Amino acid sequence: MSKERIQKAVAKGVLFDGLCDCFVLEDGERILSQRGIVRAISGGRDRGDLRDYLAALPSEFSFLGSAASVRFSQPSDGAPGIGRPAEFPRQGNLFH
């Protein structure tokens, strides 16, 4: 049985007035914490299931839920985290 490699975050920041933690992983990938995403889109609630919010999006935004989650360890204390890629593939002009 193979173990999933958990990358270490080497830098941390915040977005949306401190509601959403963001990280840079050792391979350079930028991610947003799932908990931070929920806080940012729910107006500050710490609890909630990101899948519920993504399922409520209009169909033209469904690609936002297709990104796989990323397990990582936080830079300060090595605590485990789960995030989503901060960059999504372009899906044409979403704002026409």
C-alpha positions as CSV (number, residue, x, y, z in Angstrom):
1,M,0.0,0.0,0.0
2,S,1.5,3.3,-1.0
3,K,1.3,6.4,1.2
4,E,0.4,9.7,-0.3
5,R,3.2,12.2,-0.1
6,I,2.4,15.1,2.1
7,Q,4.2,18.3,1.0
8,K,5.4,20.9,3.4
9,A,4.2,24.4,3.1
10,V,7.2,26.8,3.0
11,A,5.3,30.1,3.2
12,K,1.9,31.3,4.5
13,G,-0.3,34.3,3.8
14,V,-3.9,35.4,4.1
15,L,-6.5,36.7,1.7
16,F,-9.9,38.3,2.1
17,D,-9.2,40.4,5.2
18,G,-7.6,37.4,6.9
19,L,-10.4,35.0,6.4
20,C,-8.6,32.6,4.0
21,D,-5.1,31.1,4.7
22,C,-3.0,30.6,1.6
23,F,0.2,28.6,1.3
24,V,3.1,28.0,-1.0
25,L,4.2,24.4,-1.1
26,E,7.8,23.2,-1.4
27,D,7.3,22.4,-5.1
28,G,6.0,26.0,-5.7
29,E,2.3,25.2,-6.0
30,R,0.0,27.8,-4.4
31,I,-3.0,26.5,-2.4
32,L,-5.9,27.9,-0.4
33,S,-6.9,26.1,2.8
34,Q,-10.3,24.5,2.5
35,R,-11.3,25.8,5.9
36,G,-10.3,29.3,4.8
37,I,-12.3,29.0,1.6
38,V,-15.4,28.1,3.7
39,R,-14.7,31.1,6.0
40,A,-14.4,33.5,3.1
41,I,-17.5,32.4,1.2
42,S,-19.7,32.0,4.3
43,G,-18.8,35.3,5.9
44,G,-16.6,33.9,8.7
45,R,-18.0,30.6,9.8
46,D,-15.3,28.1,10.7
47,R,-17.4,25.0,10.1
48,G,-19.1,23.8,6.9
49,D,-18.5,21.4,4.1
50,L,-16.9,23.0,1.0
51,R,-18.7,20.5,-1.2
52,D,-22.1,22.0,-0.1
53,Y,-21.0,25.4,-1.3
54,L,-19.5,24.1,-4.5
55,A,-22.6,22.1,-5.3
56,A,-24.7,25.3,-5.1
57,L,-22.7,27.1,-7.8
58,P,-24.2,27.7,-11.2
59,S,-23.1,25.1,-13.8
60,E,-20.6,27.5,-15.5
61,F,-18.6,27.4,-12.3
62,S,-18.6,23.7,-11.8
63,F,-14.9,23.4,-12.7
64,L,-14.1,25.0,-9.3
65,G,-15.2,21.8,-7.6
66,S,-13.1,19.5,-9.9
67,A,-9.7,20.3,-8.4
68,A,-8.4,17.6,-6.2
69,S,-7.7,18.4,-2.6
70,V,-4.1,18.7,-1.5
71,R,-2.8,17.4,1.8
72,F,0.1,19.5,3.3
73,S,1.9,20.3,6.6
74,Q,1.8,23.8,7.8
75,P,5.1,25.8,7.9
76,S,4.9,26.9,11.6
77,D,4.2,23.7,13.4
78,G,3.8,20.9,10.9
79,A,0.1,20.6,11.6
80,P,-1.8,18.8,8.8
81,G,-3.9,20.8,6.4
82,I,-6.1,20.3,3.4
83,G,-6.2,22.8,0.6
84,R,-7.3,23.4,-3.0
85,P,-5.1,24.7,-5.8
86,A,-5.2,28.5,-5.9
87,E,-5.1,28.6,-9.7
88,F,-7.9,27.1,-11.8
89,P,-7.8,26.4,-15.6
90,R,-9.2,29.2,-17.7
91,Q,-12.8,28.4,-18.7
92,G,-13.5,31.1,-21.3
93,N,-15.0,34.4,-20.3
94,L,-16.9,33.8,-17.1
95,F,-18.0,37.4,-16.9
96,H,-19.7,38.2,-20.2
